[in-house]
C-alpha cells in the first residue's frame, strides 16, 4: 500500500526545473517507492548493484547513457561512480530540465563526488522515514509551517490530532521506516535485526575499512542508547575501548549512511553557533528499541530511554516537516552552562522559535523554565512564543508566552 509522501510536490517541482535531481536517504526509507509512484510512472529505471556491472555501466558509461535516453532513474548511483563524469559532460551539452533522477544511500564517496562534479547542474532532496501524517496515511497534513507563520493564531485555532490506529509506544517501537508500518507486530524485532545486519554487512563494508564488525555493531547499539544527548566522543570510546578519534570516525560513518544526525548548539553569535557540543540522534526509534532489546511496546513506558525515545521521535518529526519547506528553517539546540536547556531552536525569517519536548501527559508551567531562560539570555533577539510538544489530548496555555500542544497534531486551515 502506497502512502502519500510530503516531498512529492517538491520532487516534481524540482524535476521540472533542474536537469538532475538527487534523492538521498537511508536504506528502506522509500526512495524507489516514491519515484515509482511519481516520476517513475513515465521513466525508465536502472537499479545498480555493488557486484554486478548492470548493462556494462561501469565499464563503458558513455555507451550506457547513450542507450538509456532521458528521462531515466539511476537507482543506487553509489554503485556506479563511473557514470558521474559522463553525466556531467552530457548536462553541460544540454541543460534541459527533467533528464535524470539519481538515488543514493551514502553521503560519502560517490554522493560527495556528485555534489562536487554536478554543482549547478543537480539539486539534492533528502528523504527520511515516514513522518506521523504519512504513517497514519493522512496525506501531507503538516503543522510546522503554520506555527512558524503565527504561533498565537495557530494555538487559538485549536489544532486537532491525527487519527492513528496504533499507540504512541507502538509507534516508537515500530519506528518510522515504511515497511515497519505494515508488518505484524510480532515480526518487528526480526525486521530490525535484519535491517541492522544488512546495513552493517552491506553498506558499511563498502564504505569503511573496519576490522571488527562485531565491535561496530556494539558501537551502533551504544549510539542508540545515547540518542538525544550531547555528544561526548571520549565517553563513546571509553565504553568500548576505542579512542575518541575512532569513536568520531565511526559516528561519521553512521551519519554518512543516514543512521545518525547531529544538531548544532546555538549561542546567539553567528560565529559561535557550533562552538558548543552538538546533540546526536539515532535516525529511527525502532532501530533504537531493537538495539536496546526492548521486547514490547509496553516496555517502553518503564524504560530509562522513554524520554529520549520520545524526544528523538519529535525532533525527527520536526526535521521531516522542515524538509518540504523552502528555504528550510535552521535547527539548533540550546544549553546554558547553568543547566537550562531548550531541545529545539528553529531560526526562520530572522525569528527564533524555541520548542521543548516533554514526555508527560500533564505538562505544566514548570516545563517552561528552559524557554524562559532562553528568552532572558537573548532579550535582544526576536524570540517567538514557546512551544512544548507532549503526548497530550489537546492544547493548553502554560504561561503568558508559552503553549503546550499534542505531538501528533494536525494542521489547521
N, C-alpha and C positions, 0 to 999 in steps of 0.2 A: 504494500500500500504506500503510495507516494504522498508525503506531507509537504505542502507548500512551504518554500524557504523564504526568509525575509530578504535575502540577497538577490532574488530572481530579477526584480525590476532593475536593480543596479547592474547586474551582469549583462542584461540585454542592452541597457543604455551604453555601457562601456564598449560592448562589442560593435555597436553602431557608430562609434567614434574612432576607436583605435584599431590598428592593423592586427595587434596581438593582445589577447587577454590571458594572463597567467593566474590560474586558480590554485591556490596552495592551501594545505591543511593536513592534519594528521591522518594516519591510516583510518579508513572506515568512517570518516565524518560525512560522507555522502557526495564527494566531488563528482564522481562519474554519474551517480544517480541524478544529481542536479542538472548536469549537462544533458543527459539523455532525455530529461523531461522538459528541457527548454530549448537551447540552441541545437542540441544533438538530433532533434527530430528531422532536421534538414541538412545534416552534415555527416560526412564520413568520420569514423573514429578508428584510431590505431592505438592499441594498448601495448606499451613496451614492456620488456621482460629483462631482468638482470642477467639471465643466462643466454637466452635465445636472441639472436640478432634478427628482429622482426623485419621481413621484407628487405634485408640487407641494408637497413637504415644506417647502422654504424659504419659499415664498410664503404658504402657509397651514398652519402647523404644527398648529394645533388640529384642523383638518379631517383632516389626515393621520393624526394619532393616533386620532381617532375612528373612522377606517376601518381601523385596524390594532390591533385589540384585543389586549391582552397574553394570554399571554406572546409576546414578539417580540424578535428580534435586530436591532439597528440597527448595521450594519457600516460602519466608517469614518465615525464620527459627526462628525469634524472638518470634513467637507464639508457638514454641515447644522447649523450652530451655532444657527440659529433655533429648533431643537427643544428646546434646554435649558430655557428658561423655561417652556415648555409642559409639559415633563416634570415640572418642579418643582411646578407647580400641581396636576398630576394625582396625584403621590405625596403631596402634602400632604392631598389629599382622601381618599386610600386608601393606607394603609401596608402593605397585604398583600404578603408576600414573593413573590419569583419573578415579577416583572412584565416587566422589561426587562434585556437584556444589551446593553451598548454596547461597541464596539471602536474603537480609535484607534491611529495610528502616530506621533503627535506629542505631546510633553509640554507644549508651549506652547499659547497661543491657546485653542482650544476645550476641550482637556482640562483646562487650568487653570481655565477657566470652569466645567467640570463639577465639579471638586473644590470650588470655592468655592460654587457655586449648590446643589449636591446634598449638601453636608455633612450627615452624619447620615442621609442617605437612600440613599447609594450606598457601595459598597466597591470598592476597586481591587485588581486582580490583574495583576501584570506577568509576561508570557510572553517567554521568550528562545528562542534556538535550542535544538536538541537538547542534552541532556546525554549523557554517554557511554552510559548504560544505554538511553536512548531511541534513540540512533544505532545501537546494536547490536541493537535490538529485543528487549531483555532485560527488558521490563516496567519496573517502577519500583523497581529494586534500587539503593537509595542507602545509603551507609555513614555519612554525616556525623553523623546524629543518634545513632547507636550509639557513635561515637567520643566525642562530647560527653558521653554518659551515663557512660562509664567507659573511658578510654584503655587502661589496663593490661589489663582483661578483653578488650577488643576485640582488642588485639595478640595476647594469649595464645590467642585462639580461631582464630588463623591465617586471616585472611580470604583468599579466593581472588581470581582475576582474571576480568574479563569475557572471554567468548569472542567475539573480534572477527574479522571477515573481512578487515580491512584493517590495514595497518601504522600505527604512530604517525605517521610522516612523511606518509602519505597522509591520515590523519585531519586533521592540521593543515592540509594543502594544500587539502583539500575544504572545511574549515570545518565549521560546525555548523548551517547553515540546512537545514531539512528537505529541500528539493528537491535540494540538492547531494549528498545521500547516495545518490541513486538514478540519477543520470545517468551516462553513460560518462565515464571518466577524461579522455579527450582533449577533452571539451567543457567541462570545469571552467573554464578561463580565459575562454571565451566567456560562460559563465554569470555569472561575477563581473564581467566588463566590462559586460555588460548591466545587472546589478544596480546597479553604480555609476552608470552613465549614467542609468538610470531614477530612481534615488534623487536625483541632483542636479537633473535636469531636471523632475521632478515634485514631490517632497516639499520640497526646499529652495527652489525657486522660489516655492512657495506660502507659505513660512514667512518668508522674509527678502528684503530688497532688496539683492541682490548684483549689481554691475555686471559683474564679470569672472568668468564661470563657469569659464573655463579655469584661472584662478588658484585658485579654490576647489577644483577637482579636484586641483591640485598640493598644496594645503594638506591635503586628505584623505590623500593619499599620504604626506606628511611626518608627519602624526599617526600613521599606521600604522607608520612607521619608528621612532617614539619610544614605541611601546607598552611598558608595564612599566617606565617611567621616571618620576621625579618631574617634575612639570610646571613648565616654565620658559617663561613667555609671551614674554619678551624673545628667547629663543633661537628659538622658533617664528616670531615675527615677523621676526627678522633674516634667517632663511634665505630668506624670500620677499619681503623689502622691505615688511613690514607693521608697523604699530605694535603694541606689546603689547596695547593696548586692542582692536584689530581681531582679533588672534590669539585673545584671550579670548572675544570675541563669536562668532567662528566656531567655537571649541571648544564654546561653549554651544549652537550650532546642531546640531553633531554629537551632543551629549548629549541635546538635545531630541528628536531623531529616533532615539534609541536606538542610535546607531552608536559611541558612546564613553561610558565611565563613569569615575568617579574614586573612589578610596579615600582617605579622610582619614587624617592622621597620628595616631598615639596617643602621648600624653605621660605618662599616668598621673594627670593632673589634669583633672577633668571640664571645667574652664573653658578648658583649653588643648589639647583633643584635635584641634582643627582649626587650631591656630596654625602648624604646620609645613606644608611643601609636600605636597599630595596626590600620589598616583601615578595616572597615567592609563593606560587600557587601551582598545584598539580592541575592539569587541564581538565580532568574528568573525575567527578566524585565517585563514580562507580569503580574506576581503577584504584582510587584511594581506599575504598572499602574492601576491595579484593586484596589489596596489598597488606592491609591490616587484619585480614582474616575475620572480618565482621560477617557472621554467618547468616543473619536475617535482617530485614529492615527494622524490626522491632528492637534489635540490639543496639541500634544507633542511639536511641534515646538515652541510654545509660552509659554510653561510651565516652571516654575522655575527649575524643575528637569530634563530638557532636557539634559544638560551637564552630570549630574550624571548618567542618564539612559544610555547615550552613553558610558560613561566610564565603567559602570557595564557590558554592553554587550561586550566591548572589553577585559576587564580583564577576563570575563568568557570564551571568545574565546581562550585567551592565556592559561588559566588553562586547558581547554579541549584538546588543542593541546599538552600541556606538558604531558597529561595523557598517551599518547601512546608511549612516549619516555622512554627509559630505559638506565641509570637512568634518573629520572625526573630533570629538572632544578629546583633550589631553587628560590622561588618567594618572593621578598620583595618590600616595597615602601620606599622612602627616603624623609625626610623633615628636612630642616635646621631650626635652631632657628630663623634665619632672615626671614623665609617665603619661600625661594626657595624650590621647591619640584620636584620629579620625580615620576610619577604614578607607574611605574613598574621597578624593577631591577631584571633581571634574572642572576643567578650565575650558570655557566656551564663550566666544564673543566677548572676551575681556572680563568675564564674571566667573567667580568661583562658587561651586555648588558642593557643599560638604554632605557626605552620606555616611551614616553609621549603620552597622548591621548587628542586630541583636537576636539571638536565638531564644527568644522568650515570647510567650503569648500575652504577656502583660507588661509592655514597655511603660516606663514612667518618666517623670521629669528628670530623674537621676541619670537616665540614659542619654541625656543631652549634655552631659558635663564636657565631653570631648568637643562637641560642636561649640559650646560657649567658650572653651579655652582657645579654640582656633580663632573665633571672632575677636577675642581680646588681644591675641597675639598679632593679628593682622587687621587692625582697625582702619588702616589707610587703604586697604584693598576693597574691591567691590565684592562682598560676600553675600550670596543669596540666602534664602531661608534654608534651614537644615532639614534633612530627611532621615528618618530612622526606618529601615526596612526590617520587618519582623513577620513571623508566622501568625498573623492576627486575622480576624474575620472582617474587620472594617477599619477605616482610618480614624485617627483621633489627633487632636491638637495637644502637644505635650508642653509647649511653652509659647511665649509671645512670638518667637521666631521659628519654632521647630514643629514638625509634624511626623507622625508615625503612619505608615501605610503598609498594606499587605505586600509581601514579597512577590506574590503571584497575581498582582493586579493587572487589569486590562486598561487600555487607553480609553479616554473619554472624548466625545466629539464636541 
